[in-house]
């Protein structure tokens, strides 16, 4: 597989490089109304991106390139931001983990339900709460969030959908200025195949070994920070497999894109250790063994740190 470093591909217009989803304007309007409503009530609004992006190899897609992301970090972070008083727009990959329900991943729901007859012709469904730990507490939290209208979910599947919806979100939140936070936790592909170079039909294995030439995905962080939402508080994530280059790459991202923070983490230790890097500081967040045994999550510490930094950022703008 070869990747082209064509500069035009890296800086080209989204509308030229990627087909926009048909519902993008409808979603933009919904996000803008959501943001303005909650900002008027004094709330901060965070746009969380979550999950991986799918890159098709054929126009009539049978095969695609994907990554390991399940959306765990984004889904758990959404819960903690809600607990800190934020309203949340949750831009997530279709079928990735979702706030609150993520706690029951891997549990067969039907194994937790029984059907009981209370009288002839009438049956009720009973939940076995021993098989759904803390379900009452979790359901209470979810229903409180839902009744207050604090969570706006927006789905994407492909890389193209993600890029257009992120741009729409940035434009939608620009009207609330520094009250907007972008928490870009999605695992976004760095490479793609332009539609003009993609085969229409399924690639045939009978044609022999497959060679793929891919282009670099446009770096959408730069226009987001500079043009689309210039007053917002923006956090990106940097995942590496080599710890020796982690901080160097995080610093490089900050210097290149001029945003406020990078959450830097290494693949093997990402659930228990991150470094939050800003222009003037770096802070290590570590999950102790005792905390992990009590089901404390590193995302709780990340969100606490960043929500505090966001408040300071807003106060400096006043």
N, C-alpha and C positions, 0 to 999 in steps of 0.2 A: 504494500500500500504506500503510495507516495503522496505527499502533501505539497501543494503549490503555495509559495509565499507571495503570490501576486499582490502587490500593494493595492491595486484597484479593488480587489475582492475584499481586502481588509477595511477599506474606507468607503466602499460603494454604498449607494442608497439602498435602504431596506426594500423599498418598493421595486427596485430594479433586480435585486438579488433573490428576494424571497416573496412568494405569493402571500398576500394578506388574507387572513381568515375572514369569511363573510360577515361574522358577527362582531368585528373589532370595534366599530363605532358604537354599537349598542352597549358593549362592555365598557367602553371608555366613559360613556354617559353615566352608567350605573356606578362606576368607581368614583367619578367626580362628585356625584350627588352624595354618595356615602361619605367621602372625605369632608366635604363642605358641611354636611349635617353634624358630624362628630366634632369637627374643629370649632363649629359655632357653639357647641356645648362644652368647650374647654378641653376636649380630649386631644391627645396626640394620635396620629394614625401611622401605622407601620405597614408597608408592603413587604410581605415575606415571599420569596421565591423558594420553591421546594421540589425536590425530585430531579431526575435526569431528563435529558432531551433525546428524542429518537431522531436518527438521521436516515431517511429512506435511501435505498440503493436502486430502487426502480420507481417509475412514476406510478404504476399500478402495484403498490408496494406489497411484496411478499417478504423480502429481507430488509433488515435495517441494522444500523450500528447503534449500540446502546452503551450505558455504563452501569456501574454497580449501585448507584444511588437508589435508596428506598424512600427517601424523603423523611427519614427519622428526625434529623436535626431541625428541619423546617417545621414539622408538625409539633414536636415537643416545644420548640421556641414559641410557636404561636400561643400555646397554652400559658406560658410564662408571661408573655407580653400582655395577654388579656388579664392576667392576675395583677399586672402592674398598671392597669387602667387604660391601656391602649385599645383603640379600635383596630382591627386587623383585616387587611385584604390578603387573602391566602391564594397566591398564584401557584398552583400545584400541578404536577404531572398526573394525568389520568391514571387511576388505580394505585397511586403512591400512598404512603401513610397519611392519615388525616388526624387533626387534633381530636383528642379524647378517644375515638375508636382505635387509634394506634396502640392503645394499651392492651387491646385484646387480639392483636395480630396472631394468627396461628391457632386460634381457638375456633372450633366448629360451632357456630351459633346454635345449630339444631340440637347439638348435644347438651346445650344448656337450658333447653325448653322442654316442658312436659305439657301434654294435653289432658285436661281433667274434665270429667263430666259432672256438672253441678245439678243438672236435672235433665230429663229426657229432651233431647233436641238442643240442648245448650251446653257448650263447652267453653272452658277458659284456658288461656295459655299461662303457665306458671314458669317463672325464671328461677333456676337453681343458682343462687347467689354465691355459693361456694365455688362454682366453676367460673364466675366472673368477678374476680377480686375487686372490692371497693366500688362495685357498680352503682350503688345508691349515691355515694359521694360524687362519682364521676358524672352520673346522669344529672344530678342537681347542678353541678357546675356548667355542664353543657346547656341545660335548659335555661339557666340564668343568662348565659351569653346569647343564646338564640332569641329569647324574649326581649332582650335589650337591643337586638340588632347590631351586635358588636363584631360579628364575623361575616365577611363577604368572600365566599369561595369563588375562584375563577380557575377553570381547568385549561390545560394545554396538553398536547400530545407530542407534536413534532417540534423540531428546532425552529422552523419558520413561525409556527403559532406562538411559541414562547417569545421570540424577538419582537414580533408585532404587539403582543399583549403587554410586554414590559414597557415598550415605548408609549403605548396608550396609557398605562398606569402612571408613568412619569409625567405625562402631559396632564393627566387628570388630577394628580396631587400637587402640581406646581402652584395651584391657586392658594394652597394653605401654607406655603412658604416653609419656614423652619419647623413647623409642627409635623412635617412629614419625615418619616424615616424609611430608608430602603435597606432591607436586610436580605442581601442577595446570596442565599444559601443553596440555590439550585446548582446542580452539577451540569454545566452547559458544555456541549461539545465544542471543541476548538476547530473542527474540520467538517466540511460538508461537500456534497456534490451538487453543483448548480443544475437546475431543472433542464437547462438547454443541453447538458452533457449526460443526462441520466437516461438509461434505456427505458422505453415505455413498458415493456413486458418483462416477466420473470427471467432473470439471468439463467441460462441453461448450463447445468454442470457438464453436459456432454461437450461443451465448447472448450473444456480443458481448464487449467489453472486460471484463477481470477487475479487480474491486476487492476487496482483502483487508484485513480488520481483524484485527490481531494484538494479543495481550496480552504484557506483560512477563513474562519467565521469573523465577520466584522466585530471589532471591539466596541460593544454598545455602551460600555461604562463611560467612555469619554464624552459622547454627546449627552448622556443622561446627566452627568455632573455639570457640564458646561452650558448646555442649551435647554434641555427638557425640564429639569427641576433644579435649577442652580442654587436655590436657597435651602434645599433639603439636606438632611443628615444621612450620609450614605456609607454603608458598611459592605465591603466585599469579603469573600472567603478565599483563602489560598490553601489548597491541599497539595502536599508533596509526599513522595515516598522516601526521599533522601533528606534526613533532618539537617544535614550540614548546609543546605542551600535555602532552608525555609525562611529565615529572617531576611536574608538578602533578597529573596523574591518578593516578600511582603513589602519591604522598603521600596523596591523598584516599582511595585504597583502603586503605592502611595505617591511617589514622585511623578509617575507617569500620568495618573488620572486625577490627582489633586482632590481626592475625597477624604473622608474623615477617619476611617478606621479599616483595618484588615484583621480578620480573625484567621490566624495562621495555625494550621494543624497538620500532623503527620498521619498517614493512613493507619498505621498500626496502633496508634495511641489516641486517636481522635475522640474517643468516648470518655477519656479521662484527663486529657491535657490539651490546652490550647494556649496561644499567646495572642493577646490583643495589642496590635501595633498601631500607634498613631504617629503623627508628625513629630511629637515631642516626647513620646514615651513608649514603653512596651511593658505589658503586665502579664505574668504567667498565671493561669487559672488551672488549679490541680484538684482532681477529685480524689480525696483520701479513701483508703480501703473501708474505713468505718462508715463513711458517707455512702459509698456504693452499696454496702450491705443494708443500708436503710433506704435504698431506692432513690437517693438523691441523684440528680442528673447534672452533667456539666452544663447543659443548656440553661439551667436555672442561674448559674453563676455568670454565664455569658450575658444573659438578658439583664440581670441586675446591674452588671458593669456598664452595659451600653445604654440602658435606660437612664442611668445617672449621667452619663456623658452627654446624652441627648438633651437632658434638662439644662445642663450647663451651657450647651451650644445655643439653646433657645434664649437663655438669659443674656448671653453675650450679644445676641442679635437685637435685643430690646433697647 
